[in-house]
Amino acid sequence: MTPTDCILVVDDSPDTLEVIQRNLRARGRQVLASPGVAEALRVLAQTPVDLVITDLKMPKISGIELVRHVRENYPDMEVMMITGYPSIEGAVDAVKLGAEDYLAKPFTDDELSAAVERALDKLHARRMARPPAFRTPAAPAGLIGESVAMRKVLGAIAKAAPTSATVLITGESGTGKELVARAIHYSSPRASAPFVPVNCAAIPETLIESELFGYVKGAFTGAAETRAGFFQTAEGGTIFLDEVSATTMSMQVRLLRVLQDRSVCMLGSARSRPVDIRVVAATNKQLRALIEKEAFREDLFFRLNVLTIDLPPLRERGDDVLLLIRHFAGFFAAELGRAAPAFSDAALDVLRRYRWPGNVRELENVLQRLVVMAENDRIDVPDLPSLMRYSAAGSPGLDRTLAEVETEHIRNVLASVNGNRTRAAEILGIDRKTLRQKLKEHI
């Protein structure tokens, strides 16, 4: 075992959690504890974990479901099953799903330690044997984060970059979608060619066609010369269509044709011209919901959704917040020619627990304001924006609307059952029709 190994223990019995934690910590292990699967999923999304030890029988969501979730989403992680209700069927199911070991309660401290040692030894051997190309990639310039969620994003960038496949980047506003698009481009064989960002929502509807595809002289009143559009400007490189969901249905037809034929027809021209470009699109909207409302073409969605990278919101990135605070504080202090300020533990705790509805962009703006307005070299809670101070004074999450709480709970339940809507509806105590309606309204 290495000093960095992290073990997550999941059991609804506080006594069992305490015993296992005490045993493993006494042997120098780093241990996290969770009283149920829902909480365990949140820990896994925010914290790098090497081994999960889970109970089999737990309320609402069983350990079998957790094993399945880990195997489908975290292949570089080991799982052990423990239970006070041993059975041949349970052992077979656990092993089939990928549990490394199956321990029946009560077990001795030595039996637990030996099983943990076996699981971690196999994990380390597998990691050592992995070809270098498949190891976790370094973060491209501009992307900061070490959480499990960001490791997934970095891995997806590394896989997408060498190809010319179309990429769809999804995520809330301010999560860094353009940074990911740039990372893909500048890590690709097209890096020496242009990267052309286009904000589809910022171009007036009457101009977007001519801006994207260009026009020939005389195509319309005022077209005094032939002018290339963004697609021709990106020749050999990458065009980044940000907020692609803001395009009109007629423009979506034109984009579909470009993606199908890899050719562009300028306004006023009767001939299409081939273009050698890579298309990366991004949106903060749920495109499937827009498709159901007939506000987005399903065929265009399938053309865009070849490779998908889903950027996590900052509130799901754990201690990445602290890394970003250090980065932005240092950056803005350097701009002003001064040393980066220190932060009190209380201030860092408030910043860490704040929900960041504006994500990384909001964090960047807050840090710039703090650095510029700082009256000394230390930032404390009174220096923070009032909204954050008031949030810190109340109970966590009491600054959210009922709709926000409901949306988050539905998302967590869906994630815990791998998107199985029937099972999610059962857990939520509603029928599938009601769940579908809530997904349309909130998700």
N, C-alpha and C positions, 0 to 999 in steps of 0.2 A: 504493500500500500504506500502511496505517495502522500506527502503532507497536504496536498491540495484536494484529495478525495473528499467529496461531500456526500453524505448519506441522508436521505429523506425517509423518515419513519411515519407511516400512516396507520392510525388505529383509533377507533372511536372510544376505546377504554383509556382514561387518563392514567390508570395504574400501570397498564402495559406500556404506554408511551414513556412514562417515567422510568420504569425498570430498564427498558431497552436503551434509552438515552444514557442513563447512568452507566450501564455496562459498557457501551461503546465509547463514551467519553473517557471513562477510566482507562481505556486502552489507547487513548490519544486520537480518537476519531472526531471529525467534524460532523455534527449531527443536527438536522433540522427536524421538527415534528409538526404533524398536521392531524387534526381530529377527524378528518373526513376527506373524501375524494375531491369535492368542490374546492376546498381550501388547498389541497395538494396540487390541483391543476393551476391555481394562481401562483403557487410557489415555483412550479416547474417553468412557467412562462417568464419568470423574472430572475431565477437563480440557476446557475449551472449546477447540475446534480449528476453524480456518477452512479449511484445505486439507490433504488427505491425498495424499501421493505414495507410491504402492505399486508394488512389483515384481509381475510377473505370476506367474512360476513360483516357488513356495515350498513347502517340505515340509508335508504334512498338509492345510493349508488354503491355497488359492490366492488370488492378488490379486483375481481375478474375484469370489470370494465376499465379500471385503472391500468391493469396490465396491458389490455388491448390498446388503450390510448397511448401508453408509453411506446409500445412496439410500433405503432403506426406513425408516431410523430417524433420520437427520440431514439433512432436506431443506435446511437452511440451512448447507450445507458443500460445498466443491468437492473433486473427486477428479481426480488425474492418474495415469496408468499408465505405468510404465517397464518395459522388458524387454530381455533379451539374446537372446531368441528371437522376433524380429519375424515376424509373419505377417498376411496380410489378415484371416483369420478372427479372430485375437486382437484386432486393431484394431477390427473391426466389433463384436465382442462387448463390448469395453470401452466403446465409444461408445454402443451400445444401452443398456447398463446405466447410463449417465450419467457416464462419465469425461469430463472436460473436454478432456483432451489425451492423446496417446499418443506417448511418446518411445522410440525404439530405442537401445539401448546399442551403441557408445559415443556419448555426446553431449557437446558442448562446454559449458563453463561458461555461455557466452552463450546457448546454446540452452535450457538449463535455466532460466536466469534469465528469459528472455523468456516461456517457457511459464508459469512461476509468475506473472509479472506479468499475463499475459492472464487466467489463471484468477481471480486476486484482483480484477482490475478488473471482471470480470463479476459476481463475488460482491458487491462494493460497490455496483455499479449496481443490482443486484436488491434489495439491502437499502434503498437510498435510495428506490426506487420503491414499496416496500411501503407500503400504507396504515397509518397510525398504529395502527389497531385491531388489526393483526396483528403488531405488534412485541412483543418480549418484555415481559410485564407486570411491574410492580413487585411485590415480595413483600408479601402482606397482613401485617398486624400479627401478630407471633408466629412467623412462618415466616422462618427465616434460612438462606441458602445461595445460592451462586453456581455450584455445579457443574452440569455438563450434566444430570445426573440430576434435580437440583432445578429446573432451568429447565423440564424437561418437566413436572414436577408443577405448577409455577406456571402454565404454559400451559394445562394441563388444567383447573385451577381457574377460570381466566379464561373458558374456553369453557363450563364446566358452570354457573357461577354464574347467568347470565341466564335459564337454562331452569328448568323444574320437573321435569326428568327424574330418575328415581331414580339414585343414585350408590352404587357399591360401592367402598370403600377397602380395599385389601389392604396387608399389610406386617407385618414382625416386630413383636413387642412393643417399645414404647418409641420407635417411629419418628415418632410425632406424628399419629396418625390423627384424633384429636379436633380437633387444631389445624386440620387440613385441612378437616374438616367445618364448623368454625366459620368458616373463611375463605370457604367456599362460601356459607354462609348470610348472613354479614354483607357479602358482595359482591353479593348478589342483591336482587331487588325485594322479597323477604320480610324484609329486614334489620330492619324496625321491629317485626315480630311475634316470638313466642317462639322460642328455640332450646332444645329439650328433649333433653338427653343421657340415655340409658338404658343402663346396663351390664347386658346380658341375663344375663351369667354371675353377677352379684352378687345377683340376685333369686331367692329359693327357688322351686322348681318349682310348689309349691302356691299361690303368690301372683302369679306372673308374669301370668297371664291377667287377674286383677282389676286389677293395677297398670297394665297396658297399655291395657285397654279400659274400665275402670271398672265400676261395678255400681249397680243400683237398690236402693232400700230393700227389705229382706226377701229379697234374692237368696240369702242363706245365713245361717247362725247368726252373729250379731254384726253383720250389715249393718243398722245402725240408721238409716242415712241414705243417700241417693243420692250417689255420689261419682264424679267424672269421672276417667278414666284419662289416661295420658300422651299418647295420641293426641288426645284432646279438648283437653288443655292446650296442645298445639302448634298449635291451629287458626290457620290463616293463615301459619304459620311452618314450621319444620323439626324433625322428630324424628330423632334420631341413635341408631341401634340398634347399640351397640358390642358386639363379640363375639357377633354374630348366630348364629354356628355353635354356640353353647352352648344354643340353644333346642331343646326337645323336638320330636319329629315332629308331635305333635298341635298344638303352638303354631305350628309352621311352616305347617300347614294354615290356621290363623286368619290368620297374616300374609299368606299368599298371597291370601286372600279380600279383605283390606283393600287390597292393592296392585291387585287386579283391579277391585274395585268402588268404591274410594275411599269406603268407608263402614265404620262400626264398630257392632257390636251389643254393648251393655253386658250384663254378666252379669245374668240375671234378666229381661231385656227380650226381647220378641218382635219388636221393630222395629229395623232398622238405621238409623243416622243418618249422613248424608254428612259427610265431613271434608275440608277444604281444607288439605292438608299436603304438604310435600315430604319424602320418605324418603331418608335417607343411612344406609347400613349399613357396618359395618367388621368385619374379621376378621383374625386372625393365622394362621389355618389355611388349608390348601389345600382349598377347597371341592370341587373336582373329585375329589380323593382321597376326601373324605367321601362324595360321591355314589356312588362306586364301592363303598364299604363300606356303602351304604344307611343312612348316618347323617345325610344331608342331602338334602332333596327337590330333584330336578333342576329341576322347574317353578318352584320358589321361586328357585333360583339364576338362572334366566333372567329372572325378574321383577326381581331385584335388580341383575343385571349389565347394566343399560342403558348406563350410563357407568361406566368403571372407571378408578380412579387407583391405581397401584401405587407405594407409597412405598419408596424404596431404603433398605437398611440403612446405618448411619453409616459402616461400613468401606468402602463403595463411593462415598462422597461427597467423597473427596480432601481438599482444604484447607478444606472447610466445617467440619471439626473445629476449625480454628484460629479461624474466625469465631465459632463457638459458645462456645469457651473465653473469648474476649474478652467476649462478651455476658454469659455467666453469671458470670464473675469480677466484671465491673462491677456487675451486678444485686445479687449477694449482698454485695459490699463496700458498696454504697449503703445496703442494709438495715441494715448495722452502723455506718453513719456514718463509714466510713473510705475511703481511696483504694484503688483496685483494685491487687492485687499484680502485680509483674512476674514473668515466667517465664523461666528460663534456656533457652538454645537446646537443651540436652540434655533438659530436662524436656518441652519442646514436641515434640521428636523422639519421645520415648517415648509421649506422648499421641497423637501423629499416627499412630504405627505400631500402637498397641494395637487389637485387633479389635472392641471394644465390643459384646459379646454383648447387653447391655441397651440399646444404641443411645443416642438422645439423652437418655432418662430416666436412664440410668446415668451419662452424662457430666454431666448437671445435678447429680446427687447427689454425684459426685466433686468437682465444683467447689465446691459448697456446703461440703463437708467441708474442702477445702483452704483456702478463705477463712476459715472460722470458726476452724480450728486453726492457722493460720499464725502463726509466732512472729516473723516480720519481714516486710518488704515485698517479698521475693523468694522465689519457689518454685522449688526445684531437685529433682533426681531423688530424693534421700533423703526428700523430703516426700511423694512420691507413695505410693499404696497399695502394699503389698508385692507383690501379684499382678502389678502393672504393672512393678515393678522387676525381678522375676524373669523376666518375659516379655522384657524388654529385654536381659537378660543372655544369653539363649539365641538360637538362630537363629529368624528370623521363622516363625511358624506351628507351632513345635514344642510349643505348649501346646494343640493341637487333637487331638481323637480321630480315629481312622482313618475313622469314619463321617462326621465333619465334612469331612475332606479329600476323601473320595470324593464326597460331596454337592456340594461346591463345584466339583470338577472336572467332574462330570456337567452341572451348570448352565452352566459356562463353555463346554463343548463344544456343548451345545444352543443356547446363545446365538450361538455362532460360525457355526452352520449354520441359523439362523433357525427353530429348532424341528423341523427335519427329523430324525425319529427313526431312519430308515434310515441316513442319512449319519452321525448321531451314533454309532449302534451300530458302524458300520464303523471310525470313528476310535478308539472305546473298545476295539475288539477283542472285542466280545461280540455275541450275536444279539439280535434285537428282543424276544424273549420275556424274556430276562434283563434288558434295559434297562427293559421295562415293570415287571418285579418290583422293580427298584431304585427306579424312580420312585414306586411305591406305598409302599416302605419309607422313603425318605428325602426325596422332593421333595413 
